[in-house]
Amino acid sequence: MYDAQSGNVYCDWCHALLGNINGEGNYFALIRTKYCPECRRFARSDSNRAAQRAYRKRKRLEKQQLIIKSELLQEENRLLRERIKELRRNEL
């Protein structure tokens, strides 16, 4: 988090002071930095958990759609087999 009035950059997680862009440090490195070293691992694991949750949800939906498609194809095949049997009976 960046405070434009004072030029201070704070951690987004714990709001600890990371540095001042007007004085010390590299301007671009401070602007790019979002978390202090202690909070970085927590933020990374939190974002990983969210990504994994979204991945599992997406895979679950894909599996459900595949099951529905499979059931529809099985029903279509059953109807086609019945139709073929009916045509064979009428042919004889």
HELIX and SHEET records of a PDB file:
HELIX    1   1 TYR A   27  ARG A   32  1                                   6    
HELIX    2   2 PRO A   37  GLU A   91  1                                  55    
SHEET    1   A 3 TYR A   2  ASP A   3  0                                        
SHEET    2   A 3 ASN A   8  TYR A  10 -1                                        
SHEET    3   A 3 LEU A  17  ASN A  20 -1                                        
END                                                                             
